[in-house]
């Protein structure tokens, strides 16, 4: 019997793991945005001293993990499992980082939902007694993602208003069986939802139905409402997708509008930075959570939040063959302290 399962698709962790540390590295454009003071490292050059953007992305991920460990004097041999993924073919950013770190590795692909997918699995490992220390991490890079999924940068193509700017960023989260919080307390795993969107420049609309589906199932399973949360944040729906998701949720009897934001809206200034609908990419929710949101939890400005990283499960091949874009979203609840 699944004794930790509540409702249809949510689990309540009996031994909630504590978030011991986080670390974030972002690119120059992200460092010009409103959250610039909350990132650990802002790169001056998005090549990060490497010869390719792909190598730069893997280095960002690797160094974010090392920085998160260094903050709590943790060595790689003290970490039981490393969960990570990214957008590049065969998740090479994560795999190559794992090659250098030497930590037992689970490679994941959830597109831009990978942060909360990784945190979910890392948390379940600790809660289940299979590990004492785990790390969840992910990354993305504007230049590597753009030429893989859309056009070579040299092409200089125009971007429609619905398009988003892939965040150059990486984030790592260390979880432990002992600690003073914040704690991961609930997990709602996403389902693949496809409303038939085929436009790879309208990712927010493609992912919004999956985000709404996960949030609705979480609220129904737990009995929570928006009033029980200080913040509900999706990963990279950006401006257009957030509006669609909020409307779907409201049509189903829940109004979360006053608590609902998106990392793709928060990381950039949509009025002064040319990012169109907002940010996207695995590094979007990773850097916003690991930087800004985590510090708000530590400082007591937030007490209970829900993070829902959102992903578009497309590939260049599926897009060229006219396939629609399936979406997925994984939700986790994080609480600053546990009820006694």
N, C-alpha and C positions, 0 to 999 in steps of 0.2 A: 504493500500500500504506500502510495506517495504521500507521506505524512506531512511534508512541507508545502504541498500544493493547496492553494485556495482558489475557489472558482474554477474556471476552465483552463486558463493559460498562465496563471501567475503563481509564483512561489514566494513564501515568506521565510526568510532565512532564520533558523533558530539560533545560530551562532554567527551573527553578522560580522563580517570582516571589517576592520578599520582601515581607512585610507591613511597610510603612514607618511606619504610624501607624493608630490607631483613635480614635474618639470616641463617647461615649454621652450621651444625655439621657433621663432618665426622669421619671415623674410622682411625686406625693407618696406614694402607696401603695407604690410600688416603692422609694422612698427610706426607707421604714420597715422594709424587709426586711433579711435577713442580709448582702446584698451592697452595702449603702448606701455604704460607703466606697470602692467601686471605680468608681462612675459619675462622669463629668466634671461633669455638671450635674443636680441634683435640683430639679425645679420646685416652687415653693410653691403654684402655682395651675395646674390642668391645662388652663386656657384659654390659658396662656402669653401673656397680654395681648391675645388675639384675641377676635373676636366670636362665633366658633363653634368647636366641637371639631375640625371638619375643617380649618379654617384653622390651628388650633393644631398639629395633627399635621403638616401640611405645613411649618410653621415649624420644628418639632422636627427634621424630616429635613434641611431646608436648613441649619440651624445646626449640626447634627452633622457634615455634610459640610464646612462652613466651618471648624469647629473642628479636624477631622482634618487639613485642609490647613494651617491656621495653625500647628499643632504642628511642622511640618517646613518652614515658610516656603515653602509651595507656593501658587502663584497658579492660578486657574481655567484660564488659557490655557496652562499647562504640563501639563494633564491631557488625555490623548488621548480617553478614553471614560468615560462615567458610566453604570453599570448600576444600576437601582433599580426597586422596585415596592412595592406596599402592598395593603391589603385593600379600599380604597374604590372605588366604581364608576369604571371607566376610569382606575384608579390615579392619581387626581388629586393625592394628596399628593406623589407622586414627580414627576409632570409639572409641577405648579406650582412645585415646588422647582427643577426643571431650567430652568424659564423664567427664574428669577432668577439661577441659577448660570452659564448660558451655556456649558456644557460639552456636546459632542456626546453624545447621550443614547440609550440603549437602554432602553425601558420594558418591564418584565417582570411577568408575573403567575404566581406559583407558590403563591399563598396564603401560608401561614406557612413554606413552604419557600424563600421568596425570598432569604433571606440567602445560603445556600450555592449556590443557583442563580446568583445575581449574582456571587459570588466565583468560582465555577467558570468562568463565561464571561469574567470579567475576567482570571482567571489564564491562560486559554487564549489570550487576545489577547496577553498579554505573552510567554508561552512561545513562541508562534508567530511572534514578531517583528513583530506588527502594531501594537504600542504599547509605550511605555516606562513610562507612568504610567496607571493606571486606578483608578477608585473604585467600590466596591460598597456599596450602602446600602439600608436598608429601615426601615419604621416601622409602628406600630399605636397605637391609642388606644382605651381601654375604651369611652368614651362614643360615639365615632363608629362603632365596630364593633357595639356593642350595639344601637343603634337601626337600623343597616342590616340586620343578620342576624337579630335576635331581636325585641325589643320596645322601644317608647319607654321611656326611663328613668323617665318619670313614671308608667308603668304599675305599677311596684313589684312585678313578678311574683316569685314564689318560684323559687329555683334548685335543681334536684335535686342530689344528692350527686356525680353524675358530671360536673357542669358545671365549666367553668374560667373564670378571670378574665383577660380580655384585657389584656395588659401595655400600659400607656401608656409607650412608649419608642421611641427611634430609635437606630440605630447606623450608623456609616460606617467603611469599611476602605479604606485606600489601599495599592495594590500597585505595585511597581516592578521594573524589570528589574535594578536594582542595589540592593544593600542587604545588611545583616548578619543578616537573618532576624528572626523565624521565616519559614519557607518553605512554600508550598503545593506538595506533591509528588505527590499522587494525587487523582484525581477519579473517582467512580462516579456516573453519572447515574441518576436514579430512573425507575422505570416507574409508570404509573398502576395501582393495585391497589384493588379494590373487593370487600369481603367482605359487602356488603349492609346495612351499618348505615345507618339512616335518621334516627336521633335527633340533631338538631343540638345537643343538650345532652350528647352523649357523644362529643366529638370525639377523645378519646384512643383509644377503641376503633376509631373509623373510620380513624385514621391509623396505628395500630400495625402492621397487616399490611404496609403500604408500607415502613415503617421497617425491619421485620425483613427484607423482601425485599432492600432495598438493602444492608443490613449483611451479609447472607449472601452476596450476589453479590460484594461487595467482598472479603470474606475468602477466598472461593473463587478469585477472579481474582488476588489478590496473594499468596496463600499465607500471609498473616498469621493470627495467632490473637489472642485477647485479651491474651496475654502480651506481644505486641509493642507494645501501647499503654499509656500511662499513664492515659488517660482516653478513654472513648467517650461522647459526649453527644448526645442527640437534642434537637430544638428545642422542642417543646411537647406531648409526649405526656402530661405530668403523671403523677400517681401511678398511675392506672388503666392508661393506655396503656403506660407503661413496663413494668408487670408483664406485660401481654399480649405485648408485643414480646419481652421476655426469655424468656418461655415458648416462643414460636414458634421463636426462635433456638436454644434448648436442645434442642427436639424435633428440630432439624435437625443436631444434633451439635456445636454450639458453645456453650460456657458463658461468657458475657461479664459475668455478674452482678456480679462484684467490681469491674469497671472501668466499669460502665454507670450513668450518671445522666441527668437530663433538665433542661433549662434551666427548664422550668415548675415543677420541684420546688425548684431552687436559688434562684430569685429571690424567693420568698416564704417566710415561716415558716408552714408549713401547720397548725401547732398554735395559733398566736396570731392569724393574719390570716385573715379570713373569705374564703377563695378556693376553698373546697371541694376539688376534685381538684388544683388548682395553676394555674399561669399558662399563657397561650396567646398567640397573635398573632405577627405578623412581628417585632415589637420584642422578643419574648421571647429568642430565640436571639441576636439582634443585640446587645442590651444585655448579656446574660450573657457572650457571647464577647468583644465589644469592650471590656467593662469588666474583669470578673474573670479570665476564662480567658487573655486576651491578656497580662495582667500576670503571671500564673503562668508563662507561657512565657518572657517577658522575664527574669523573676527566676530561671529555671532550676529551678523547682519541677515543671514539666512539660517533657518532651522530645519526645514524639510523641503526638498526639491525633487522634481522628476526630470531626468535627462533622457531624451529620446533621440538617439542618433539615427539619421535617415539615410537610406542608400538606394541608388538606382542601379539595378542589376543588368546593365547593358554591356555590350562589347562593341568595338568598331565593326566586327563582322556582322553581328546581329543588326546593327543600325543600317549598314549597307545593304543588307538583305530585306529591309523593310519591316523588321520585327518591331513590335511595341516594346515599351520600357517597363519591366516589372519593378515595383518598389518594395522596400522592406524597412522596418523600423523596430528597434529594440529599446525597451524602457527599463530604467532602474530608478528606484527611490533611494535617496541618500539623506540621512538624518544626522544632524550635528551631535545629538546625544540620544541615548536609549532610555526608554521609560523604565523606571525602577519597579 
